[in-house]
């Protein structure tokens, strides 16, 4: 059974102090429903991707909150899987349709991160790491810095290679009015920005972000009633790995990414060369490089070389993070996995404006929780 995306919407990402979590859910959900053309009363179920709601808003009963603000009298489930909460919410929704339980489902990813202090956010985010990593005083910049150090030592990459990732993604974000940081940066700016955790600098890191995204999913039967161009989810695969980096044989590889990608390509019945563009999980610049290798687009230790000739930019061989990615579009952690689907839907529907990938027919999304404890890969086609 095929699952179709009928409509999609993303709020502006950024420091949205005038909006509450409920406001963001309301905007994204209602606009996605409106975009889909379905009648709200026909929606049968909802899934909400959210990681930090209880810590940042004090609200625990988020499924009921979504049902209330959107006025949908259906079962709504909050899904939490660290920064992969949105991706797992998508995967759960897809499975609920494939199983035959539902035929029309609303998925929302939402997060409100800027209303509390940086120290509180850092502590809350580290709930996605292991107890031993927290006791060691590590944060996620520190964990990904360890990955970057090991990658540099094994493969000869440098801070300059990380800067190229940030430069590309800021260029794409400059074309995206919904992005948190819609401006270009220079190599000098990237390499002289403040140190966060060596070798990661400020411009190697995604920001603290508010925002929401939503999609309406339908069974093939229901989708057939609509004349609009269809975008189908041809693969939806999730994988897990150890919570802690120190339990892994090689921290420059996320085995969960490799596993999820292997099953996704098999499920979709395509090869890597068939993919036109990718929305990859670039919470830090090193994460995007490793993702492209683990997804199988580049050999291990060679991903960073692809940035030197701009083949990953709009119009290149394999466009990556046309939205600006987590790095520049923003990373409201529970919303990211859904936002990736929204970007793909807009691209494959030919409505991405100046950042449109011409002739694109197949795309892949990659959403990571923690340092790879959870990974979700979706493949979508026109």
C-alpha positions in Angstrom: 0.0 0.0 0.0 1.3 3.5 -0.9 1.1 6.4 1.4 0.7 9.9 -0.1 1.5 13.3 1.2 -1.5 15.5 0.4 -0.5 18.8 2.0 2.3 20.3 3.9 3.2 23.5 5.8 6.1 24.9 7.8 6.0 27.9 10.1 8.8 30.5 10.2 11.7 29.1 12.2 13.5 31.3 14.7 13.2 33.0 18.1 9.4 33.3 18.1 8.8 34.9 21.5 5.3 36.0 20.5 4.1 32.4 19.8 3.4 29.6 22.3 3.8 25.9 21.6 0.0 25.7 21.1 0.2 28.6 18.6 2.8 26.8 16.6 0.8 23.5 16.5 -2.3 25.5 15.6 -0.7 27.3 12.7 1.2 24.3 11.2 -1.7 21.9 11.6 -4.4 24.1 10.2 -2.3 25.3 7.3 -1.3 21.8 6.3 -5.0 20.7 6.4 -5.9 23.7 4.3 -3.1 22.9 1.8 -4.2 19.3 1.5 -7.8 20.2 0.5 -9.3 17.6 2.9 -12.1 18.3 5.4 -10.8 18.5 8.9 -13.6 16.3 10.2 -12.4 13.5 7.9 -9.0 13.2 9.7 -8.9 10.0 11.6 -5.8 10.3 13.8 -2.9 12.6 14.7 0.8 12.2 15.7 2.8 14.9 17.3 6.6 14.9 17.3 7.9 16.8 20.3 10.9 16.3 22.6 11.1 19.2 25.1 7.5 20.3 25.7 7.4 19.2 29.4 10.7 20.8 30.2 10.2 24.1 28.3 6.4 24.7 28.6 5.4 22.6 31.6 2.8 20.8 29.5 3.0 17.0 29.5 -0.3 16.0 27.9 0.6 17.2 24.4 -1.5 14.8 22.4 -4.6 16.2 24.0 -3.3 19.7 23.5 -2.9 19.2 19.8 -6.4 17.7 19.5 -7.8 20.7 21.5 -6.1 23.5 19.6 -6.9 22.0 16.2 -10.4 20.9 17.2 -10.0 17.4 15.9 -11.9 14.8 18.0 -9.5 11.9 17.1 -6.8 10.0 18.8 -3.5 12.0 18.9 -0.3 10.5 20.1 2.8 12.4 21.2 6.0 10.8 19.9 9.4 11.4 21.6 12.6 10.1 20.1 15.1 13.0 20.9 15.8 15.0 17.8 14.3 12.3 15.7 10.9 12.8 17.3 9.4 14.3 14.1 10.8 11.5 11.9 9.5 8.8 14.2 6.1 10.5 14.3 6.1 10.3 10.5 7.1 6.7 10.6 4.4 5.8 13.1 1.8 7.7 10.9 2.9 5.8 7.8 2.6 2.5 9.6 -0.8 3.3 10.9 -2.0 3.8 7.3 -0.1 0.8 5.9 -1.7 -1.4 8.5 -5.1 -0.3 7.4 -6.0 1.2 10.8 -6.4 4.7 9.3 -6.6 6.3 5.9 -6.2 10.0 6.7 -3.7 11.2 9.3 -2.2 14.5 10.4 1.4 14.7 11.5 2.7 17.7 13.4 6.2 18.3 14.7 6.6 21.3 17.0 9.1 22.7 19.5 9.4 25.8 21.7 13.0 26.2 22.8 13.7 29.9 23.3 11.6 30.7 26.3 14.1 29.2 28.8 17.8 29.8 29.3 20.6 28.2 27.4 21.8 26.2 30.4 18.3 24.7 30.9 18.0 23.8 27.1 21.5 22.2 27.1 20.5 20.1 30.1 17.2 19.1 28.6 18.8 18.1 25.3 21.3 16.0 27.1 18.4 13.8 28.2 19.0 12.2 24.8 22.5 11.1 25.7 23.7 8.4 28.2 24.1 8.9 31.9 27.8 8.4 31.6 28.1 11.2 29.1 26.1 13.5 31.3 28.2 12.7 34.3 31.3 13.4 32.3 30.0 17.0 31.7 29.5 16.5 28.0 27.0 18.3 25.9 26.0 17.6 22.3 28.5 20.0 20.8 31.1 18.2 22.9 30.0 14.8 21.6 30.0 15.8 18.0 33.3 17.5 18.5 34.7 14.1 19.6 33.3 12.6 16.4 34.9 15.4 14.4 38.3 15.0 16.1 38.3 11.2 15.3 37.2 11.9 11.7 40.0 14.4 11.2 42.6 12.0 12.6 41.4 9.1 10.4 40.7 10.9 7.2 42.7 14.1 7.1 39.8 16.6 7.0 40.1 20.0 8.7 38.1 22.9 10.1 38.1 24.4 6.6 36.1 21.3 5.4 33.5 21.9 8.1 33.2 25.5 7.1 32.3 24.5 3.5 29.2 22.6 4.9 28.0 25.7 6.8 28.6 28.0 3.8 26.6 25.8 1.5 23.7 25.5 3.9 23.6 29.2 4.7 23.5 29.8 0.9 20.4 27.5 0.6 18.8 29.2 3.7 19.3 32.6 2.0 16.8 31.4 -0.5 14.3 30.2 2.1 12.1 32.9 3.7 11.1 30.4 6.5 14.7 29.9 7.6 16.0 31.0 11.0 19.2 32.3 9.4 18.4 33.3 5.8 21.7 34.8 4.9 25.0 33.8 3.4 28.3 33.5 5.3 31.9 33.6 4.1 34.7 31.2 4.8 36.4 33.8 7.0 33.2 34.2 9.1 32.8 30.5 9.5 36.4 29.9 10.5 36.7 32.9 12.9 33.3 32.4 14.7 33.5 31.7 18.4 34.9 28.3 19.6 32.2 26.1 21.0 33.9 22.7 21.4 37.1 22.3 19.3 37.0 21.8 16.3 33.4 23.0 16.2 32.8 26.8 16.0 29.6 28.7 16.5 28.8 28.5 12.7 29.3 24.7 12.8 26.3 24.4 15.1 22.6 24.5 14.6 20.8 27.1 16.7 18.2 27.0 19.5 14.9 27.3 17.5 11.1 27.6 17.8 9.0 26.3 15.0 6.5 23.7 13.7 5.8 21.7 10.6 2.9 19.5 9.5 1.8 17.1 6.8 -1.4 15.4 5.9 -0.9 11.7 4.9 -3.4 9.6 3.1 -3.9 6.0 1.8 -3.6 5.5 -1.9 -7.4 5.1 -2.1 -8.1 8.4 -0.4 -5.4 10.2 -2.3 -6.9 9.0 -5.6 -9.9 11.3 -4.9 -7.8 14.4 -5.3 -6.6 15.6 -8.7 -3.5 17.5 -7.4 -0.1 16.1 -8.1 0.8 13.4 -5.7 4.0 12.8 -3.7 4.3 9.3 -2.3 6.4 7.9 0.6 8.0 4.8 -1.0 10.1 3.9 2.1 9.9 4.6 5.9 12.6 2.9 8.0 13.8 3.4 11.5 16.9 1.9 13.2 18.6 2.1 16.6 22.1 2.0 18.0 23.7 2.4 21.4 22.8 5.5 23.4 26.5 6.2 24.2 29.4 6.8 21.9 31.8 4.8 24.0 29.8 1.6 23.3 30.6 1.8 19.5 33.5 0.4 17.6 33.8 3.4 15.4 32.4 6.8 16.3 32.8 8.2 12.8 30.0 5.9 11.6 26.4 5.9 12.7 25.4 2.3 12.2 21.8 3.2 12.7 22.0 5.4 9.6 23.5 2.6 7.6 20.9 0.2 8.7 17.9 2.5 8.1 19.3 3.5 4.7 19.9 -0.2 3.7 16.3 -1.1 4.4 14.9 2.1 2.9 16.6 1.6 -0.4 15.4 -2.0 -0.5 11.9 -1.0 0.4 11.8 1.7 -2.2 13.4 -0.5 -4.8 15.9 2.2 -6.0 19.6 2.8 -5.9 21.6 5.8 -4.6 22.1 7.2 -8.1 18.3 7.6 -8.4 18.1 10.2 -5.6 18.0 13.8 -6.7 18.4 15.6 -3.4 18.7 14.9 0.3 17.5 16.6 3.5 20.2 15.3 5.9 20.5 15.8 9.7 23.2 18.4 10.0 22.8 19.4 13.7 26.6 20.0 13.4 28.6 20.3 10.2 30.5 17.1 10.8 27.1 15.3 11.1 26.2 16.1 7.5 29.6 14.8 6.2 29.2 11.5 8.1 25.5 11.2 7.1 26.4 11.3 3.3 28.9 8.5 3.8 26.7 6.4 6.0 23.7 6.8 3.7 26.0 5.4 0.9 26.4 8.4 -1.3 30.1 8.6 -0.7 32.8 6.2 0.5 33.9 6.3 4.1 36.4 9.2 4.6 35.6 10.9 1.3 32.4 12.7 2.0 34.2 16.0 2.9 35.8 16.1 -0.5 32.5 16.6 -2.3 32.2 20.1 -0.9 35.2 21.4 -2.7 33.6 21.5 -6.1 30.1 22.6 -5.1 28.4 19.3 -6.2 26.1 19.4 -3.2 24.7 22.8 -3.9 21.4 23.6 -5.7 21.9 22.5 -9.3 24.8 20.2 -8.4 25.2 16.4 -8.7 23.4 15.7 -5.4 21.7 18.8 -3.8 21.9 18.5 0.0 19.8 20.5 2.5 18.0 22.8 0.1 16.0 24.1 3.0 19.2 25.3 4.7 19.2 22.2 6.9 19.2 22.2 10.6 22.3 24.4 10.5 20.7 27.4 8.8 16.9 26.8 8.5 16.9 26.0 12.2 16.4 23.0 14.5 13.3 23.0 16.6 14.1 19.5 17.6 10.7 17.8 17.6 9.8 19.5 14.3 12.9 18.8 12.2 11.9 15.4 10.9 8.5 16.7 9.7 10.1 19.9 8.2 12.3 17.7 6.1 9.2 16.0 4.6 7.6 19.4 4.0 10.7 20.6 2.1 10.6 17.4 0.0 6.9 17.8 -0.7 7.4 21.4 -1.8 10.3 20.5 -4.0 8.6 17.5 -5.7 5.5 19.6 -6.1 7.5 22.2 -7.9 6.7 25.0 -5.5 10.0 25.6 -3.8 10.5 29.0 -5.6 14.1 30.2 -6.1 15.6 27.1 -4.5 13.6 24.7 -6.7 15.6 21.6 -7.7 14.7 21.4 -11.4 13.4 18.0 -12.6 13.7 16.4 -9.2 11.7 13.2 -8.8 13.1 11.3 -5.9 14.3 12.6 -2.5 15.6 11.2 0.8 15.2 12.5 4.3 17.5 11.5 7.2 16.6 12.4 10.9 18.8 11.6 13.8 18.1 11.3 17.5 21.0 12.0 19.9 24.3 10.8 18.3 22.5 8.1 16.3 20.7 6.2 19.0 17.7 6.6 16.7 17.7 7.3 13.0 14.8 7.5 10.5 15.1 7.5 6.7 12.3 8.3 4.4 12.3 8.1 0.6 9.7 10.0 -1.4 8.9 10.2 -5.1 6.8 12.2 -7.4 
